[in-house]
């Protein structure tokens, strides 16, 4: 009798463990694009992380707003930067500035 109960308890824990790990394997949804920049949302502790990925060969300036708070980040080539963190369970809004993102201009050297 004890063996059957232990086997059932182990089976239930195993099933719950597999369903929890499957639930965390979600893909990160894209929330915006601007040229070679792609913004996506990732689950974080008690909220959401917004990340921006640059798929080009040059650094880009990203001008964006998360929940109507504007910000600017320089995104290195072929890298991902953290754009922000939003506390809470509601899905945050994200928008790139129209015509606001572009390659970073290199400063002219002074002689």
C-alpha positions as CSV (number, residue, x, y, z in Angstrom):
1,X,0.0,0.0,0.0
2,X,2.8,2.4,0.9
3,X,4.6,1.6,-2.4
4,X,1.5,2.4,-4.4
5,X,1.0,5.8,-2.6
6,X,4.7,6.7,-3.1
7,X,4.5,5.7,-6.7
8,X,1.4,7.9,-7.3
9,X,3.0,10.8,-5.4
10,X,6.2,10.5,-7.5
11,X,4.1,10.3,-10.7
12,X,2.2,13.5,-9.8
13,X,5.3,15.4,-9.0
14,X,6.9,14.2,-12.2
15,X,3.9,15.4,-14.3
16,X,3.8,18.7,-12.5
17,X,7.6,19.2,-13.0
18,X,7.3,18.5,-16.7
19,X,4.4,20.8,-17.3
20,X,6.1,23.7,-15.4
21,X,9.3,23.3,-17.5
22,X,7.2,23.3,-20.7
23,X,5.4,26.4,-19.6
24,X,8.7,28.3,-19.2
25,X,10.0,27.4,-22.7
26,X,8.0,30.0,-24.5
27,X,9.6,32.1,-27.2
28,X,10.2,35.8,-26.7
29,X,7.6,37.7,-28.7
30,X,8.7,40.6,-30.9
31,X,7.2,43.9,-29.9
32,X,8.7,46.2,-32.5
33,X,11.1,46.6,-35.4
34,X,13.0,49.6,-36.9
35,X,15.4,48.8,-39.7
36,X,17.8,46.2,-38.4
37,X,16.7,46.7,-34.8
38,X,14.3,44.2,-33.3
39,X,12.7,44.7,-29.8
40,X,11.3,41.7,-27.9
41,X,9.8,41.1,-24.5
42,X,11.1,38.5,-22.1
43,X,9.7,37.2,-18.8
44,X,11.6,38.4,-15.8
45,X,11.1,38.3,-12.0
46,X,7.8,40.0,-11.2
47,X,7.7,41.8,-14.6
48,X,9.0,42.0,-18.1
49,X,12.4,42.7,-19.7
50,X,12.5,44.6,-23.0
51,X,15.5,43.9,-25.1
52,X,16.7,45.3,-28.4
53,X,18.8,43.3,-30.9
54,X,20.9,44.8,-33.7
55,X,21.3,42.5,-36.7
56,X,23.5,44.9,-38.8
57,X,27.2,45.4,-39.0
58,X,27.2,49.0,-37.6
59,X,26.1,50.4,-34.2
60,X,22.6,51.8,-34.2
61,X,20.9,54.4,-32.0
62,X,17.5,53.2,-30.8
63,X,15.0,55.8,-29.7
64,X,12.0,54.2,-28.1
65,X,9.2,54.5,-25.5
66,X,8.2,51.9,-22.9
67,X,4.8,52.7,-21.4
68,X,5.2,56.2,-22.7
69,X,8.6,56.8,-21.1
70,X,11.1,57.7,-23.8
71,X,14.7,56.5,-23.8
72,X,17.7,56.1,-26.0
73,X,20.2,53.3,-26.3
74,X,23.2,52.7,-28.6
75,X,23.0,49.1,-29.8
76,X,26.4,47.6,-30.8
77,X,26.5,45.5,-34.0
78,X,25.2,41.9,-33.7
79,X,24.4,42.4,-30.0
80,X,21.4,42.6,-27.7
81,X,21.0,45.3,-25.1
82,X,18.6,45.6,-22.2
83,X,16.2,48.5,-23.0
84,X,14.3,48.4,-19.8
85,X,12.4,46.5,-17.1
86,X,8.7,46.8,-16.4
87,X,7.4,45.8,-13.0
88,X,4.0,44.1,-13.0
89,X,1.9,41.5,-14.6
90,X,0.4,43.6,-17.4
91,X,2.1,43.5,-20.8
92,X,4.0,46.8,-21.4
93,X,3.6,48.9,-24.5
94,X,6.6,49.5,-26.6
95,X,7.1,51.8,-29.6
96,X,10.2,52.9,-31.7
97,X,10.3,56.6,-32.5
98,X,9.3,57.2,-36.2
99,X,12.5,57.8,-38.2
100,X,14.3,58.1,-34.9
101,X,16.6,55.1,-35.0
102,X,19.6,55.1,-37.2
103,X,23.3,54.3,-37.5
104,X,25.6,56.0,-35.0
105,X,27.7,58.7,-36.7
106,X,31.4,58.4,-36.0
107,X,32.8,61.6,-34.4
108,X,35.3,63.5,-36.7
109,X,38.8,63.3,-35.5
110,X,40.2,66.7,-34.4
111,X,43.8,67.6,-35.3
